[in-house]
Amino acid sequence: MKLPDNQMELKFSKKKQTAYKEKRKNPKVHIAEDELQKQCNDVLEAYRIRYIRLPDWVWLWLKKSAPMSIMNYMSKVFTGMPDNIAILPLNDKYNLALCLELKTETGKLHGKQKHWSKELKVQISRNPDETIAIIEQFVSDAEKIKTILSEDKTL
């Protein structure tokens, strides 16, 4: 079929046609990081797990209102820190911590986050199901460690 001169015929390769069909069959739901954070907070609170988190509004306040010395200190100490540090007590002496970083499906760790993840073992969750699985495993591991510690009276 001959098209008028002002129209171009679009030709797509088989690979692109197949990829497009696959996307339509299995659309991915993209969840924003702040939504992932809300869901994570809900799961931690449902399990009654204490956690440390610097909310985004703290960083906004620091940038807008804090003296430069405080902003510099906070940035130096806390930039790149995992989104959540969950803590479960094991016995009278010890606690178990989970460092959890939340990222979107395409999100990547930036420089200081990479540094923190080398220093500590940081788990990365990209969707609510992963977050729930990580937290459930954390609770399960804590229970196992509690059992071992209770059997060993020297600790």
N, C-alpha and C positions, 0 to 999 in steps of 0.2 A: 504494500500500500504506500503510495506516495503522499507525504505530508507537505502542506504549504511551506514555503521557504522560511516563514517567521516562526515555525514550530519545530522543535527538536524532538527526535524520537529518543525516548529513554530506554536504555538497555541495561538490565541488571544481570549480573552473573548468577549462576545457579547457587553459588555460595551465599550471596547476599539475599537471594530469594528464600533460601532455606533458613537463614538466620532470622529473617523477618517473620517467617511463619512460626519459628520456635518462640520468639518473643511474644507473639500473640497467644500461643498456647499456654506458656508459662510466664505470665507477667510477674515481675518482681515488685514487691511492695517496698518502697523506700521510706524508712522511718528516720526522722531527724534525731540528732544526738540528744537534744533536750527531752524528747519523748522517751528515748531509751533510758535516760537518767531518771525520769519520773517513775518508769516501770521498775527500774532497779531499786530505787528507794522503797517502793511499795513491797517488793519481794523481801528486801532486808528487814523492813519493819514487820512484815507478816511472820517472819522467822524469829523476830525479836533479837536481831543481831545489831549490836552497836557498830556504828561506822563513823569514819571521819571523812568529811567532804567539804571542800571550800566551794561554796555556791558561786555561780557566775556573777551574781550581783556584788559580791565582795570585790572581785576584780574590777568591775565597773566603778564602784565607789572609790577604790584605791586610785584608779586612773584619773578620776575627775576631782576628788576632794582631798586625798591624803597628801601630807607633806612629802616632798621628793625623797627624803631619807627613809621614810616608812615604805614608800613604794619600791625603792631600790632594795631594801631589806627583804620585803615579801617576795619580790621577783627572784632575788638571788636564792632564797631558801625554798620557795614553793613552786616555782615555774616548772612544769613538766611532771609534777606529782600525779600519781594515778588518780582517776576520778573518785574512786572510793577505796578506802582502806577499812575493811570489815574486820572486827575483832571478836573472837570467842574465848572466854576463859576456859582453861583446861583444868587447873587446880588452884591451890592457894598461891602458887609461885609463878605460874606460866600462863601465857595467852597465845593463841594462834591467830595470825593475821593473813588476810587475803587482800592482795593488791589487784584491783580490777579497773581496767581502762575500757571505756565504752567508745566505740567507733561506729560510724555508718558503714554500709557495705563497701564503700569505696574509700573510706577515711584511712589515713596513714599516720603513723607516729611522726611527730616532728623532732627536731634535734634534742631538746632537753628531755622529752618523753623517752626517747631511745636511751639516753643516759640513765634515767631512772630504771628502765626495764633491764638494763645490764647490771645495775647495782642490786636490784631486788627482782624477784621472779614475779613479773606482772602478767596477769592473764588478760587477754583482749576478747571482748564480747562484741559481736556485730549485730545481734538481734535478741529479742526478748527470750526466745527459747534457749539460746546459748547462755544467757545471763542466769536463767533459772537453773539450768544444768550445772553451771559452775558453782552457784551458791549451794545447791543441794549436795554436790560433791564435797564442798568445804565443810558443811554441817556433818556429813557422814564421816569424813576424815577426822574431824574434831572428836566425834564420839569414839572412834577407834583409838585415837591417841589418849583420850580420857581413860579408857579401859586399861590400856597398857600402863599408864601412870598410876592408876589406882592399885594395880597388881604389884608395882615396884615401889616399895615403901621407902627406898632411899631417896627418891625424888620428892 
